[in-house]
Amino acid sequence: MRNAAINRKTRETDIELSFNIDGTGKFEIDTGVGFLDHMLELFTRHGRFDLAVKCKGDLEVDAHHTVEDIGIVLGSAIKESLGDMKGIKRYGSFYLPMDETLCLVALDISGRSYLHFEAEFLTPMLGSMASELVKEFFFALSRSADINIHIKQIHGENAHHVAEAIFKGFARALDEATIIDERIKGEIPSTKGVI
């Protein structure tokens, strides 16, 4: 089983998270931020992962620390659950349509973090979460997971649909990249011999 459990406590957040790459889409999520809960549920179901998250954050300030720190912890759990990364496909991409919206998510589990984020939210808030925090979440995740992630909104207007297409597209791309490729026969998918 490729899984990880991480607890992280700071002055701003207290997070307990468990993640299983080879799951079935089960989730138990309580971040205190309803919109983020919804996005993580979609991520889990569409990537066929298992995810449990419990967070107590300083929501009296705003949702920034909660969203960013969950991105950090989830990224760390993804990295830990992949172990030595032997046999993984490494690359994944997915075009995700959501009504009028179309987004592309492409990623490389490269050991090098990078985020290119090209999406526009026409409303400043998604429920109680600032729409700009979608980018902050993926920036934190990319950095802690050491994954190169490119997110591009092809078209779309509804901010909820844009965010949903991004999270679902990321789930499908990550699922593709983490699948074990039997042709590799347990090798590291890099000419360097290490990721």
N, C-alpha and C positions, 0 to 999 in steps of 0.2 A: 504494500500500500504506500502510495506517495502522498504523504500528508504532513501537516505541521500544526502545532498549537503554540500560540504566542500570547503572553500577557505583557502589557506595557502600561506603566503608570507614570504620569508626569503631574505637574501642578495644574495642568489644563484638562487632561483626559485620563480615564482609567479604562483600558480596553482589554477584553478577553476575546480571542479569535481562534477558531480552528478551521482548517481548510483541507480538503481532500480533492486532488486533481481527478482521481479515478472514481468519482462519485456518481450519483444518479439524479442530481438536481434538488437535493433536500436542503432546506434552509431554515434557520432560526435566527432572526435578525432583529435587534433592538438597539438602534444607535441614538435614539432621541430625536432624530431628524427624519420625519416621515418620507420626504422625497428620496433621501439617500437610502432608506430602507427599501423602498420600491425599486430603485435602480439596482441595488445589490441582490434583491430577489430575482430580478430579470437576468442579471449576470449569472447567477448560480443556476437557474433553470435552463437557460439557453446554452451555457457551456457544459452542462451536465457535471458540474462540480457539486460538492457538499460544502456548505459554509454556515458557521455559527459565529455571530458577532454580538457582543454585549458591550455597550459603551456608556459611560457616565462622563459627559463633557460639560464645559462651562458655557452652556447654552444661554445663560443670562447675559453673556457678552454677545455672542452670535454663534453661527454654526461653523465658522472657519476652522477652529482648532480641531473640532470633532471630525469634520470631513477630511482635512489634511492628514490627521493622525491615523485615521482608519486606512487611508491610502498607503501610509508608511507601513502599517502593520500587515495589511493584506499583501503588499509587495514583498515584504520579508517572508511571509508564509509561503507565497508562490515560489520564491527562490529556495527556501529551505526544503520544500516538498519535492523539488526537482533533483535534489542531491547532486550527484556528479554529472547529471544530464546525459548520461550514456544512452544512445539509441533514440533520442527525441528527434522529431522532424526539424525543430528549431525555428522555422519560419511559418507564419500564418497570416492570412489576409481574408477579409470578408467585406463585400458590399451588402449593407443592410438597408432595405427599404422600410419605411414606416409612414404609411399614408403618403403625404406629399413630400416627404423627406427621404433623402438618400445620403448615406454616409459610408465612407471607406475607412476601415481600420486595418493597418498592416503592421506587423511586428516581427522583431528578430530577437530571440533569446540569446543575446550576444555576449553577455557579461559587461556590456557598456550601456550605461543609461543615456537615453536621449528622448525628448518628446518634441514632436512637431504637432501643433494643435491649430487647426484652421477650421473654426466653427463660429457661427454668429448666433447669439441669443437675442431675440427682439424684445424680450421682457427681462427686467432685472432680477426677478425672483421666480423660483420654482417651488411653490409652497412656501415653507419657512427657510428655504436654502437659496442663497444668492446664486444666480446662474453662473457667475464667474468661478464658482467653486468646483464646477465640473472639471475645468482645466487644472485647478489646484490638486484635485484628487488624482488625476492621471500623472501629473508632474511628480507628486510624492510617490506614487506606486512605481513609476518608471525608475526613479532614483533608487528606491530601496530594493527593487527586484533586479536591477541591472538589465533592464529590457529596453530596447530601442522601439519606440511606439510612434507611428504616424497616424494621425486622425484628421480626416478631411471631410467636411460637409460639401457634398456635390450640389445639392439644392434642398430647400425646405424653409418653412416659415414658422411653424408652431414650435416654440421653445421646448415644450415637453417632448414632442416627437423627435427633435434633434438630440436631446439628451438620451432618450430611450434608444434611438438608433446607434448612438455611440457606445453605450453600455452593452447592448446586445451584440453589436459588431465586435467589440473587444472580446466578449465571451467566446464567440465563434472562432475568432482568430487565435485566441489563446488555446482553445481546445485543439485546433488543428496543429499548432506549433508544439504542443506537449504530448501528442500521440507518439507512442513508440513505433518506430519504423523497423520492421523485422529485417529489411534489407541491409540495415546498418550493422546488425548483429552486435549490439552493445557497445559500439564505438562512439567516441565523442564526435559530433557532427561539425568538425572544424579541421582544416589542414594544419592548424597549430597543435592539435592534439589536446587542447584545453579550451574551455569557454570561461 
